[in-house]
Amino acid sequence: AVFTIDSALNCTLNPHAMLVFGIHESSLPLKDLKPRIKDFNKFTDFINNLDENNREYSIEVFTAKTLKNFIVSGQLIQNSNQKLFSIQSAEMGHENPEYLAQYAINSRDVFAFWNTKNELLYLSHNFEQMFGRTRNELNNNPFTVFEWMHPEDRAAFDRRKNESDIINAEKLDVEFRILLPGGGIKWIWYQKKALYDGLGKVYRYLAVLNDITLRKEAEQNLTLSQASLEQNLTPILWLDKDAKIIYTNPSANKELGYSEEELLSKTIFDIDELTPDSWPMLWERLKEKKADTFESQYLRKDGTKLPVEIIASFLNFDGEEYVFAYVLDISERKAFEKRIIHNQRFERLLLDISKRFINIPYNDIDQAIESALEEICKFTSTSSSHIYKYNKQLDKIELTHFYSNEPSKINQKNKYLLPVSSKSWHFKELSQNKSVYVPEVSSLSADDPIKKHCQEVDIGSFIDIGLFYQNRVYGFFGLTSKEEAITWDTDEIHLLQVIGDLFMNALQRRDSMRELLGSEQNYQEIYNATSEAIFIHNAESGMVEDVNN
């Protein structure tokens, strides 16, 4: 979402900015936005005082239903009387299609988005796996799934009779069976919700489709044999009304690190973050809904915590009431979500750093790089960060920029001693792959000089990003850690390569300016030292503009 403001304080907004402010005009005076913005006077002060040191502002925008936070970033447009602003949500919500698209990559659920014309805008990749049908068979209509409904369920939920209710419903939560093309059925939990624009009007729909076949089997097969429970790879628990654990399968015992006898002597409060006060409410909710899915955190015997998704069913068997729970390990999913948030924060840090190098004086570049190395080192919790530069012969290297979070053994005596000349494997890998990543220095061969150097200066893991100028290796930027097994995923390495390119551009600009100033100084010395008389004459004006000594 972007908008511009000219010197007369008139706004021009793109469609996304119009949605943020909940208006339908693309051009209007700034004062007309006053009803939409909290603390409008402070916002106008920010716009009027926009400069290199004041480029970001947090605003609160009144929408039809709530007050939402946004971050506005501004910049001056060169050779123009206009200022350009971008708007970004201050929080990553689950109504964000881009975030859900990223999340769907590792999710077993199917996500679908469509507009008010019922045109399908997004369908996650695992649709074909869940439904056994191709995307084309939907005919670009998100409601085609109801045509695949089991006849028994269709009788109770007749699409033709309730078609308008299904299409126009702003919220829908239903469960039904579908017939698979190759035979068999699947239970689907279909959840639909409307998404609203700034005026409170529906502009898009989101549906999440879960395969709940496993849960339905747990509900419907009350006489599930003991053998199938014992051999199930998913941890399973049975609880009574008092929250006492009355059954665990071997998978649960193994996952939690307890013996069967130990678990059967406990209540759910001994291994779950649930409290005795919250249990009665959960019990009644399960009793009313018959089944529910929620997340929690279990405590293993060794003290480690396990994030879990619990598929719980309420059962009444022979007059006794139980909760039957499948416990799914969601550690990888939580790590994935955490990694997305981490990388977004990393991206914002790199964006802030990159802004500082815009129009920076050449003699301030080294200090700006030192500060950036410090921030990156602290953010990544690494031990040190560095930039090394090769000489023209590529047989020696010098440490030009360095920061350490803790006392370091790298000093003036050994800063030239890193054995990474053009003949080393480090140089070759840097040239071919643009980066060198060694998660464990101890894994290098015993006679490797790089291993020896790292051990001498207490480096257990490192990553180096190549700096290239005109297809020639200039040097490298990197991070080190005293600990081994430090991992970097591909997204993080890509972000480091982006900041490496930023450093290279800044260093090249600094070197060019130094060379230019040096040439001008040499010229002046020769100009004034020669025994010949020299004058510079402007042919157009007829004036003598300069003479030497």
C-alpha positions as CSV (number, residue, x, y, z in Angstrom):
1,A,0.0,0.0,0.0
2,V,1.6,3.3,-1.1
3,F,0.6,6.9,-1.5
4,T,2.2,10.2,-2.4
5,I,1.7,13.7,-1.0
6,D,2.6,16.9,-2.9
7,S,3.6,20.3,-1.6
8,A,-0.1,21.4,-1.5
9,L,-0.9,18.4,0.8
10,N,-2.9,16.5,-1.8
11,C,-2.8,12.7,-1.6
12,T,-2.7,10.1,-4.4
13,L,-3.3,6.5,-3.2
14,N,-3.0,3.1,-4.8
15,P,-5.9,0.6,-4.4
16,H,-4.2,-1.1,-1.4
17,A,-3.8,2.2,0.4
18,M,-7.4,3.0,-0.3
19,L,-8.3,-0.3,1.5
20,V,-6.1,0.6,4.5
21,F,-7.8,3.9,5.0
22,G,-11.3,2.6,4.0
23,I,-11.9,5.1,1.3
24,H,-13.0,4.9,-2.4
25,E,-11.2,8.0,-3.8
26,S,-7.7,7.7,-5.1
27,S,-7.0,11.4,-5.0
28,L,-8.1,13.7,-2.1
29,P,-6.7,16.4,0.2
30,L,-4.7,15.1,3.2
31,K,-7.2,16.7,5.6
32,D,-9.9,14.4,4.4
33,L,-8.0,11.4,6.0
34,K,-8.4,13.0,9.4
35,P,-11.5,10.9,10.4
36,R,-9.5,7.8,9.6
37,I,-6.3,8.5,11.5
38,K,-5.8,8.7,15.3
39,D,-3.5,11.5,16.4
40,F,-3.9,13.2,12.9
41,N,-1.9,16.2,14.0
42,K,1.2,14.1,14.9
43,F,0.8,12.3,11.6
44,T,0.9,15.6,9.6
45,D,3.9,16.7,11.7
46,F,5.7,13.6,10.6
47,I,4.9,14.3,6.9
48,N,6.0,17.9,7.1
49,N,9.3,17.0,8.9
50,L,10.2,14.0,6.8
51,D,14.0,13.8,6.3
52,E,16.8,11.2,6.4
53,N,16.5,11.0,10.2
54,N,12.8,10.9,10.4
55,R,11.5,8.3,7.9
56,E,9.2,6.0,9.8
57,Y,6.0,6.5,11.9
58,S,3.5,4.2,13.5
59,I,-0.2,5.2,13.0
60,E,-3.5,3.8,14.1
61,V,-6.2,3.7,11.5
62,F,-9.9,3.5,12.3
63,T,-11.6,0.8,10.3
64,A,-15.2,-0.1,10.3
65,K,-14.8,-2.6,13.2
66,T,-11.6,-1.9,15.0
67,L,-8.5,0.3,15.4
68,K,-5.5,-1.2,13.6
69,N,-1.8,-0.4,13.7
70,F,0.2,0.4,10.6
71,I,3.8,1.5,10.0
72,V,4.3,4.3,7.5
73,S,7.7,4.7,5.8
74,G,8.4,7.8,3.8
75,Q,11.0,9.1,1.4
76,L,11.7,12.3,-0.5
77,I,11.3,11.9,-4.3
78,Q,14.3,13.5,-6.0
79,N,13.7,16.5,-8.4
80,S,10.0,16.5,-7.3
81,N,7.8,18.3,-4.9
82,Q,6.3,15.0,-3.8
83,K,6.9,12.6,-0.9
84,L,6.4,8.9,-1.3
85,F,5.0,6.7,1.6
86,S,4.5,3.0,2.0
87,I,2.1,1.4,4.5
88,Q,2.7,-2.0,6.2
89,S,0.7,-3.8,8.8
90,A,2.4,-3.7,12.2
91,E,1.5,-7.3,12.9
92,M,1.5,-10.5,10.9
93,G,-2.1,-11.7,11.1
94,H,-3.6,-14.9,9.8
95,E,-5.8,-12.9,7.4
96,N,-2.6,-12.1,5.5
97,P,-2.7,-14.3,2.3
98,E,1.1,-14.1,1.8
99,Y,1.8,-15.4,5.3
100,L,-0.8,-18.2,4.9
101,A,0.7,-19.1,1.6
102,Q,4.1,-19.5,3.3
103,Y,2.6,-21.4,6.2
104,A,0.6,-23.7,3.8
105,I,3.9,-25.1,2.5
106,N,4.5,-27.1,5.6
107,S,0.8,-27.6,6.6
108,R,-1.4,-30.7,6.0
109,D,-4.5,-28.5,5.7
110,V,-5.8,-27.0,2.5
111,F,-6.1,-23.2,2.3
112,A,-8.4,-21.5,-0.3
113,F,-9.0,-17.8,-1.0
114,W,-11.7,-16.4,-3.4
115,N,-13.3,-13.0,-4.1
116,T,-16.9,-11.9,-3.8
117,K,-17.4,-13.1,-7.4
118,N,-16.5,-16.6,-6.2
119,E,-13.4,-16.6,-8.4
120,L,-10.7,-18.8,-6.8
121,L,-7.6,-16.7,-6.1
122,Y,-5.4,-19.2,-4.2
123,L,-5.4,-22.9,-3.5
124,S,-2.6,-24.6,-1.5
125,H,-0.5,-27.2,-3.1
126,N,-1.8,-30.2,-1.1
127,F,-5.3,-30.0,-2.4
128,E,-4.8,-32.8,-4.9
129,Q,-3.4,-35.1,-2.1
130,M,-6.3,-34.5,0.2
131,F,-9.1,-34.7,-2.4
132,G,-7.6,-37.0,-5.0
133,R,-8.6,-34.6,-7.7
134,T,-6.9,-31.9,-9.7
135,R,-7.4,-28.2,-9.3
136,N,-9.0,-28.1,-12.8
137,E,-11.8,-30.3,-11.5
138,L,-12.9,-27.4,-9.2
139,N,-13.8,-25.4,-12.4
140,N,-12.4,-22.3,-10.5
141,N,-15.4,-22.6,-8.2
142,P,-14.6,-23.1,-4.5
143,F,-18.0,-24.7,-3.8
144,T,-17.5,-27.6,-6.1
145,V,-16.2,-29.6,-3.1
146,F,-19.8,-29.9,-2.0
147,E,-20.7,-31.8,-5.1
148,W,-18.3,-34.6,-4.0
149,M,-20.2,-35.0,-0.7
150,H,-21.2,-38.5,0.5
151,P,-24.9,-39.1,-0.5
152,E,-25.9,-39.7,3.2
153,D,-24.4,-36.4,4.2
154,R,-25.8,-34.6,1.2
155,A,-29.3,-35.6,2.2
156,A,-28.8,-33.8,5.5
157,F,-26.9,-30.9,3.9
158,D,-28.5,-30.4,0.5
159,R,-26.3,-28.0,-1.5
160,R,-29.1,-27.1,-3.9
161,K,-31.5,-26.2,-1.2
162,N,-28.9,-24.2,0.8
163,E,-26.8,-22.9,-2.0
164,S,-27.4,-19.2,-1.3
165,D,-26.7,-19.8,2.4
166,I,-23.4,-21.5,1.7
167,I,-22.2,-18.9,-0.8
168,N,-23.3,-15.8,1.1
169,A,-22.5,-17.0,4.6
170,E,-19.8,-14.9,6.2
171,K,-18.9,-17.8,8.5
172,L,-19.4,-21.5,7.9
173,D,-18.2,-24.5,10.0
174,V,-19.3,-27.9,8.8
175,E,-18.1,-31.5,8.7
176,F,-18.9,-34.0,6.0
177,R,-17.6,-37.0,4.1
178,I,-16.4,-36.9,0.5
179,L,-16.2,-39.7,-2.0
180,L,-12.7,-40.3,-3.4
181,P,-12.3,-41.0,-7.2
182,G,-10.6,-44.3,-6.6
183,G,-13.1,-45.4,-3.9
184,G,-13.2,-44.8,-0.2
185,I,-14.2,-41.7,1.8
186,K,-12.6,-38.9,3.7
187,W,-14.0,-36.7,6.5
188,I,-13.5,-33.0,5.8
189,W,-13.8,-30.2,8.3
190,Y,-14.8,-27.1,6.3
191,Q,-14.3,-23.7,7.9
192,K,-15.1,-20.6,6.0
193,K,-14.7,-17.0,7.1
194,A,-15.2,-13.6,5.5
195,L,-12.4,-11.0,5.3
196,Y,-13.3,-7.3,5.5
197,D,-11.9,-4.2,4.0
198,G,-11.5,-0.9,5.9
199,L,-15.2,-0.1,5.4
200,G,-16.3,-3.3,6.9
201,K,-17.4,-4.8,3.6
202,V,-16.6,-8.4,2.6
203,Y,-13.9,-8.4,-0.1
204,R,-12.5,-11.9,0.2
205,Y,-13.2,-15.3,1.7
206,L,-10.9,-17.8,3.4
207,A,-11.5,-21.5,3.8
208,V,-9.5,-24.0,5.7
209,L,-10.2,-27.6,5.0
210,N,-8.9,-30.2,7.4
211,D,-8.7,-34.0,6.8
212,I,-10.4,-35.1,10.1
213,T,-10.8,-38.7,9.0
214,L,-8.6,-39.9,11.8
215,R,-10.5,-38.0,14.4
216,K,-13.9,-39.3,13.1
217,E,-12.6,-42.8,13.2
218,A,-11.7,-42.2,16.8
219,E,-15.2,-40.9,17.5
220,Q,-17.1,-43.6,15.6
221,N,-15.0,-46.7,16.4
222,L,-15.5,-46.9,20.2
223,T,-14.5,-50.6,20.1
224,L,-11.1,-49.9,18.5
225,S,-9.0,-53.0,19.3
226,Q,-6.2,-52.8,21.8
227,A,-3.8,-53.9,19.1
228,S,-4.4,-50.9,16.9
229,L,-3.9,-48.6,19.9
230,E,-0.7,-50.3,20.9
231,Q,0.8,-50.3,17.4
232,N,-0.2,-46.7,16.6
233,L,2.8,-44.5,16.0
234,T,0.9,-41.4,17.3
235,P,0.9,-41.0,21.1
236,I,-2.5,-41.7,22.5
237,L,-3.9,-40.9,26.0
238,W,-7.2,-41.7,27.7
239,L,-8.4,-39.4,30.5
240,D,-11.2,-39.7,33.0
241,K,-13.4,-36.9,34.4
242,D,-10.8,-36.2,37.2
243,A,-8.1,-35.6,34.5
244,K,-6.4,-38.9,35.6
245,I,-4.4,-40.7,32.9
246,I,-6.0,-44.1,32.6
247,Y,-4.4,-45.4,29.4
248,T,-1.2,-44.6,27.4
249,N,0.1,-46.4,24.3
250,P,3.8,-47.2,23.8
251,S,4.3,-44.2,21.5
252,A,3.1,-41.9,24.3
253,N,5.5,-43.6,26.8
254,K,8.4,-43.3,24.4
255,E,7.7,-39.7,23.4
256,L,7.4,-38.4,27.0
257,G,10.1,-40.6,28.4
258,Y,8.0,-42.3,31.1
259,S,7.2,-45.9,31.7
260,E,3.5,-46.9,31.4
261,E,3.3,-47.3,35.2
262,E,4.7,-43.8,35.8
263,L,2.2,-42.2,33.4
264,L,-0.7,-44.1,34.8
265,S,0.1,-42.7,38.3
266,K,-0.2,-39.1,37.0
267,T,-2.9,-36.6,36.0
268,I,-2.8,-34.5,32.9
269,F,-1.6,-31.6,34.9
270,D,1.7,-33.3,35.6
271,I,2.6,-33.3,31.9
272,D,0.4,-30.6,30.3
273,E,0.4,-26.8,30.9
274,L,-3.3,-27.2,31.7
275,T,-4.3,-26.2,35.3
276,P,-6.9,-27.8,37.5
277,D,-8.9,-24.6,37.2
278,S,-9.2,-24.8,33.4
279,W,-9.9,-28.6,33.2
280,P,-13.7,-28.4,34.1
281,M,-14.2,-25.9,31.3
282,L,-12.3,-28.0,28.8
283,W,-14.2,-31.1,29.8
284,E,-17.6,-29.4,29.4
285,R,-16.5,-28.0,26.0
286,L,-15.5,-31.4,24.8
287,K,-18.7,-32.9,26.1
288,E,-20.8,-30.4,24.2
289,K,-18.8,-30.4,20.9
290,K,-17.9,-34.1,21.1
291,A,-14.5,-33.3,19.6
292,D,-12.0,-30.5,19.4
293,T,-8.5,-29.7,18.3
294,F,-6.2,-27.4,20.2
295,E,-2.5,-26.8,20.9
296,S,-0.7,-27.2,24.2
297,Q,2.8,-28.0,25.6
298,Y,3.8,-31.2,27.2
299,L,6.6,-31.7,29.7
300,R,8.9,-34.7,29.1
301,K,10.5,-36.6,32.0
302,D,13.9,-35.1,31.2
303,G,12.4,-31.6,31.6
304,T,12.3,-30.6,27.9
305,K,9.1,-29.2,26.5
306,L,7.2,-30.6,23.6
307,P,4.7,-28.4,21.6
308,V,1.8,-30.6,20.6
309,E,-1.5,-30.5,18.7
310,I,-4.2,-32.5,20.5
311,I,-7.1,-34.0,18.7
312,A,-9.5,-34.8,21.6
313,S,-12.8,-36.7,21.4
314,F,-15.4,-37.0,24.2
315,L,-16.6,-40.6,24.5
316,N,-19.4,-42.2,26.5
317,F,-18.8,-45.9,26.7
318,D,-20.9,-48.3,28.9
319,G,-22.0,-45.3,31.0
320,E,-18.5,-44.1,31.6
321,E,-17.2,-40.8,30.2
322,Y,-13.7,-40.4,28.8
323,V,-11.5,-38.1,26.7
324,F,-9.6,-39.8,24.0
325,A,-6.6,-37.8,22.8
326,Y,-4.2,-38.1,19.8
327,V,-1.1,-36.1,20.6
328,L,0.8,-34.8,17.6
329,D,4.3,-33.4,17.7
330,I,4.3,-30.0,16.1
331,S,7.9,-29.0,16.9
332,E,8.8,-28.6,13.2
333,R,5.7,-26.5,12.5
334,K,6.4,-24.2,15.5
335,A,10.1,-23.9,14.4
336,F,9.0,-23.0,10.9
337,E,6.7,-20.3,12.2
338,K,9.4,-19.0,14.5
339,R,11.9,-19.0,11.6
340,I,9.5,-16.9,9.5
341,I,9.2,-14.3,12.2
342,H,12.9,-14.3,12.8
343,N,13.7,-13.8,9.1
344,Q,11.1,-11.0,8.8
345,R,12.8,-9.2,11.7
346,F,16.2,-9.9,10.0
347,E,14.9,-8.4,6.8
348,R,13.7,-5.3,8.6
349,L,17.2,-4.9,10.3
350,L,18.9,-5.2,6.9
351,L,16.5,-2.7,5.4
352,D,17.3,-0.2,8.2
353,I,21.0,-0.8,7.6
354,S,20.7,-0.3,3.9
355,K,19.0,3.1,4.3
356,R,22.0,4.4,6.1
357,F,24.2,3.9,3.1
358,I,22.1,6.1,0.9
359,N,24.1,9.3,0.0
360,I,26.5,8.6,2.8
361,P,29.8,10.6,2.6
362,Y,32.6,8.3,1.4
363,N,34.7,9.0,4.5
364,D,31.9,7.8,6.8
365,I,31.5,4.4,5.0
366,D,34.0,2.5,7.2
367,Q,32.3,3.6,10.4
368,A,28.8,2.7,9.0
369,I,30.1,-0.8,8.1
370,E,31.6,-1.3,11.6
371,S,28.2,-0.4,13.1
372,A,26.3,-2.7,10.7
373,L,28.7,-5.6,11.6
374,E,27.9,-5.0,15.3
375,E,24.1,-5.0,14.8
376,I,24.2,-8.1,12.6
377,C,26.5,-9.9,15.1
378,K,24.2,-9.1,18.0
379,F,21.0,-10.0,16.2
380,T,22.4,-13.4,15.1
381,S,23.9,-14.1,18.5
382,T,27.2,-15.0,16.8
383,S,30.7,-14.4,18.4
384,S,32.1,-12.0,15.8
385,S,31.6,-10.5,12.3
386,H,34.3,-9.5,9.9
387,I,35.3,-8.3,6.4
388,Y,38.5,-9.5,4.7
389,K,40.0,-8.0,1.6
390,Y,42.4,-9.8,-0.9
391,N,45.4,-8.0,-2.4
392,K,45.7,-7.7,-6.2
393,Q,47.7,-10.9,-6.5
394,L,45.1,-12.8,-4.4
395,D,47.9,-14.4,-2.3
396,K,47.4,-12.3,0.8
397,I,44.3,-11.2,2.8
398,E,43.8,-8.4,5.3
399,L,41.1,-8.0,8.0
400,T,39.7,-4.6,7.3
401,H,36.5,-4.5,9.4
402,F,35.8,-6.5,12.6
403,Y,33.4,-6.7,15.5
404,S,33.3,-9.1,18.4
405,N,30.5,-9.7,21.0
406,E,33.2,-11.0,23.4
407,P,37.0,-10.9,23.9
408,S,38.6,-12.2,20.8
409,K,42.0,-13.7,20.0
410,I,42.0,-12.0,16.6
411,N,44.4,-9.0,16.8
412,Q,46.9,-6.9,14.8
413,K,49.5,-9.7,14.7
414,N,47.3,-12.4,13.2
415,K,44.8,-10.4,11.2
416,Y,46.9,-11.1,8.0
417,L,47.4,-14.8,8.8
418,L,44.0,-16.3,7.6
419,P,45.2,-19.1,5.1
420,V,42.6,-18.4,2.4
421,S,44.8,-17.5,-0.6
422,S,43.6,-18.2,-4.2
423,K,45.1,-21.7,-4.0
424,S,43.0,-22.7,-0.9
425,W,39.7,-24.7,-1.0
426,H,38.1,-21.8,0.8
427,F,38.8,-19.4,-2.2
428,K,37.6,-21.9,-4.8
429,E,34.4,-22.6,-3.0
430,L,33.8,-18.9,-2.4
431,S,34.3,-18.3,-6.2
432,Q,32.0,-21.1,-7.2
433,N,29.2,-21.0,-4.7
434,K,29.4,-17.4,-3.5
435,S,29.6,-18.5,0.1
436,V,31.5,-20.9,2.4
437,Y,29.6,-22.4,5.4
438,V,31.4,-24.6,7.9
439,P,29.0,-25.6,10.7
440,E,31.7,-27.6,12.6
441,V,35.4,-26.6,12.3
442,S,36.3,-29.9,13.9
443,S,35.0,-31.8,10.8
444,L,37.8,-30.3,8.7
445,S,40.8,-32.5,8.0
446,A,43.6,-32.5,10.6
447,D,46.2,-30.9,8.3
448,D,43.9,-28.1,7.1
449,P,45.5,-24.8,7.8
450,I,42.1,-23.1,8.1
451,K,41.2,-25.5,10.9
452,K,44.5,-24.8,12.7
453,H,43.9,-21.0,12.4
454,C,40.2,-21.3,13.7
455,Q,41.3,-23.4,16.6
456,E,44.0,-20.9,17.6
457,V,41.4,-18.0,17.7
458,D,38.5,-20.1,19.2
459,I,36.3,-20.4,16.1
460,G,34.0,-23.4,16.2
461,S,31.7,-22.5,13.2
462,F,31.7,-19.9,10.5
463,I,30.0,-18.6,7.4
464,D,31.6,-16.4,4.8
465,I,29.8,-14.5,2.0
466,G,31.8,-13.6,-1.1
467,L,32.3,-9.9,-2.1
468,F,32.6,-9.6,-5.8
469,Y,33.4,-6.6,-8.0
470,Q,33.3,-6.8,-11.8
471,N,33.4,-10.7,-11.5
472,R,36.5,-10.6,-9.4
473,V,36.8,-11.7,-5.8
474,Y,37.3,-8.6,-3.7
475,G,37.1,-10.4,-0.3
476,F,34.4,-11.8,1.9
477,F,32.0,-10.8,4.8
478,G,31.3,-13.4,7.5
479,L,30.2,-14.4,10.9
480,T,31.8,-16.8,13.4
481,S,30.8,-18.6,16.6
482,K,32.8,-20.3,19.3
483,E,30.1,-23.0,19.4
484,E,29.8,-25.7,16.8
485,A,26.7,-26.8,14.9
486,I,25.4,-23.3,14.3
487,T,22.9,-23.7,11.5
488,W,21.9,-21.2,8.7
489,D,19.0,-21.9,6.5
490,T,18.8,-20.9,2.8
491,D,16.7,-17.8,3.6
492,E,19.2,-16.5,6.1
493,I,22.1,-17.1,3.7
494,H,20.3,-15.2,1.0
495,L,19.8,-12.3,3.4
496,L,23.5,-12.3,4.3
497,Q,24.3,-12.2,0.6
498,V,22.1,-9.2,0.2
499,I,24.0,-7.3,3.0
500,G,27.3,-8.5,1.4
501,D,26.3,-6.9,-1.9
502,L,25.5,-3.7,0.1
503,F,28.9,-3.7,1.7
504,M,30.6,-4.3,-1.6
505,N,28.9,-1.4,-3.3
506,A,29.8,0.9,-0.4
507,L,33.4,-0.2,-0.4
508,Q,33.7,0.2,-4.2
509,R,32.3,3.7,-3.9
510,R,34.7,4.6,-1.1
511,D,37.7,3.2,-3.1
512,S,36.6,5.1,-6.2
513,M,36.4,8.4,-4.4
514,R,39.8,7.9,-2.8
515,E,41.3,7.1,-6.2
516,L,39.6,10.1,-7.8
517,L,40.8,12.5,-5.0
518,G,44.3,11.1,-5.2
519,S,44.4,11.7,-9.0
520,E,43.2,15.3,-8.6
521,Q,45.9,15.9,-6.0
522,N,48.7,14.5,-8.3
523,Y,47.4,16.7,-11.1
524,Q,47.6,19.8,-9.0
525,E,51.1,19.1,-7.9
526,I,52.3,18.6,-11.5
527,Y,50.3,21.6,-12.7
528,N,52.1,24.0,-10.2
529,A,55.5,22.3,-10.2
530,T,56.3,22.5,-14.0
531,S,58.7,25.2,-15.3
532,E,56.3,25.8,-18.2
533,A,53.8,28.6,-17.9
534,I,50.2,27.2,-18.2
535,F,47.0,29.1,-18.4
536,I,43.4,27.8,-19.0
537,H,41.3,29.9,-21.5
538,N,37.5,29.6,-21.9
539,A,36.9,30.0,-25.7
540,E,33.2,30.9,-25.2
541,S,33.6,33.6,-22.6
542,G,37.0,34.8,-23.6
543,M,38.1,34.7,-20.0
544,V,41.3,33.1,-18.5
545,E,40.0,30.8,-15.8
546,D,43.2,29.6,-14.2
547,V,47.0,29.9,-14.3
548,N,49.8,27.9,-12.7
549,N,52.5,29.2,-10.5
